[in-house]
């Protein structure tokens, strides 16, 4: 699994949902890969404390379940009220600290988790809410390749993206279609 796979979904929460594949291989089972995923998604600067990383991974597993349930709800058309309550619970339990910074005549309000786990929880929840507020639900899709269960945000101009990655699933699908046509011609 390459680092590009870590950010394939286009939003942190979708990337988190993509940490498990169709074969059941869980990226979060490997601490080194989990740390690489956290770094690629800008959720962590470094994980020097192994115990801290373990608690972050445990929280990611819980959040991933919520992300997968939200994606399943979106495929059904709307987010279930139960999911909204689950999300509300996470929002209420994450502890954040606000700070103000100034750069070139601009003020910026910064929100940071009090602990590293809170920081990760905040950023995942913020990603969910931001995506649902700003992205058309029809643009949040699952890959059309039959061997793939990954999700992504379709950012194409036409809105007709079909695969999580053209380099992997798109090429495999097009090659399979090509060989199927060749076989029919014989």
C-alpha positions in Angstrom: 0.0 0.0 0.0 1.5 3.3 -1.0 1.2 6.6 0.7 -1.0 7.8 -2.2 -3.6 5.2 -1.1 -3.6 6.8 2.4 -5.2 10.0 1.0 -7.1 8.6 -2.0 -10.5 9.4 -0.6 -10.1 13.2 -0.7 -11.2 13.8 2.9 -9.7 12.6 6.1 -12.8 10.7 7.2 -13.1 8.9 3.9 -9.4 8.1 4.0 -10.0 6.6 7.5 -12.8 4.4 6.1 -10.4 3.3 3.4 -7.9 1.9 5.9 -9.5 -1.6 5.6 -9.7 -3.4 2.3 -12.0 -6.0 0.8 -9.7 -8.8 1.9 -10.0 -7.6 5.5 -6.5 -6.3 5.6 -6.5 -3.5 8.3 -4.0 -0.8 8.0 -4.5 0.1 11.6 -3.2 -3.4 12.7 0.4 -2.3 11.8 1.6 0.6 14.0 4.2 1.7 11.5 1.6 1.9 8.7 -0.9 3.5 11.0 1.6 6.2 11.9 2.4 6.7 8.2 -1.4 7.1 7.5 -1.7 9.7 10.3 1.3 11.6 9.0 0.0 11.5 5.4 -3.4 12.8 6.5 -1.7 15.6 8.6 -3.2 14.3 11.8 0.1 13.8 13.6 3.5 15.4 13.4 5.2 12.4 15.0 4.3 9.6 17.3 7.2 9.3 19.7 5.1 7.8 22.5 4.0 4.2 21.6 1.3 4.1 24.2 -0.1 7.4 22.8 -0.1 5.9 19.4 -2.0 2.8 20.6 -4.7 5.0 22.2 -5.0 7.0 18.9 -5.3 3.8 16.9 -8.0 2.6 19.2 -9.9 5.8 18.7 -9.4 5.6 14.9 -10.9 2.1 14.9 -14.0 3.5 16.6 -14.2 6.5 14.4 -13.7 4.3 11.3 -16.8 2.4 12.2 -18.8 5.6 12.3 -17.3 6.8 9.0 -18.2 3.5 7.3 -21.8 3.7 8.7 -22.1 7.3 7.4 -20.9 6.1 3.9 -23.4 3.3 4.0 -26.1 5.7 4.9 -25.2 8.0 2.1 -25.4 5.1 -0.4 -29.0 4.7 0.9 -29.8 8.3 0.4 -29.6 10.0 3.7 -27.8 9.9 7.1 -29.8 7.9 9.7 -30.8 9.9 12.8 -28.8 7.3 14.9 -25.7 8.3 13.0 -26.3 12.0 13.8 -26.6 11.1 17.5 -23.4 9.1 17.4 -21.6 12.0 15.7 -23.1 14.4 18.3 -21.7 12.3 21.1 -18.2 12.4 19.6 -18.5 16.2 19.1 -19.6 16.6 22.8 -16.8 14.5 24.1 -13.8 15.9 22.2 -11.9 18.5 24.2 -10.5 21.4 22.2 -8.7 24.6 22.9 -9.2 27.7 20.9 -6.4 30.1 20.1 -6.0 33.2 18.0 -3.1 33.9 15.6 -2.3 36.9 13.5 -0.5 36.9 10.2 -0.3 39.9 7.8 -3.3 41.8 9.1 -5.5 38.7 9.3 -6.8 37.1 12.4 -7.2 33.3 12.5 -9.1 31.3 15.0 -7.3 27.9 15.6 -8.9 24.9 17.2 -6.7 22.2 18.6 -7.4 19.1 20.6 -6.1 19.2 24.2 -4.5 15.7 23.8 -3.2 14.1 20.7 -6.3 11.7 20.7 -8.6 14.7 21.0 -6.7 16.4 18.1 -7.2 13.4 15.9 -10.9 13.0 16.9 -11.5 16.7 16.3 -9.9 16.6 12.8 -11.8 13.5 11.7 -15.2 14.9 12.9 -14.4 18.3 11.4 -13.6 16.5 8.1 -17.0 14.7 8.2 -19.0 17.8 8.9 -17.0 19.9 6.4 -17.5 17.4 3.7 -21.2 16.9 4.3 -21.7 20.7 4.4 -19.7 21.5 1.2 -19.8 18.5 -1.0 -22.8 17.2 -2.9 -23.7 13.8 -1.5 -23.8 12.4 -5.1 -20.1 13.2 -5.3 -19.2 10.9 -2.4 -18.9 7.5 -4.1 -17.6 4.0 -3.8 -15.2 2.7 -6.5 -17.0 0.8 -9.3 -14.3 -1.9 -9.6 -15.8 -5.1 -8.4 -12.7 -6.0 -6.4 -12.6 -2.6 -4.6 -14.5 -1.2 -1.6 -12.7 2.1 -1.3 -14.6 5.4 -1.3 -13.7 8.8 -2.7 -15.0 12.3 -3.4 -15.5 12.9 -7.1 -13.7 16.1 -7.8 -13.8 15.7 -11.6 -15.3 18.6 -13.6 -17.9 16.3 -15.2 -18.8 14.5 -12.0 -18.4 11.1 -13.7 -15.4 9.6 -12.0 -15.9 5.9 -11.5 -12.8 4.6 -9.8 -10.9 5.4 -6.6 -7.7 5.5 -8.7 -7.2 5.4 -12.4 -3.8 4.0 -11.9 -5.1 0.9 -10.1 -8.8 0.2 -10.4 -9.4 2.1 -13.5 -6.6 0.5 -15.4 -7.6 -3.0 -14.1 -11.2 -2.5 -15.2 -10.3 -1.2 -18.6 -7.8 -4.0 -19.2 -10.5 -6.6 -18.1 -13.0 -5.0 -20.5 -10.4 -5.0 -23.3 -9.6 -8.7 -22.8 -13.3 -9.6 -22.6 -13.9 -7.9 -26.0 -10.9 -9.7 -27.5 -12.2 -13.0 -26.2 -15.6 -12.3 -27.8 -14.0 -11.5 -31.2 -12.3 -14.9 -31.4 
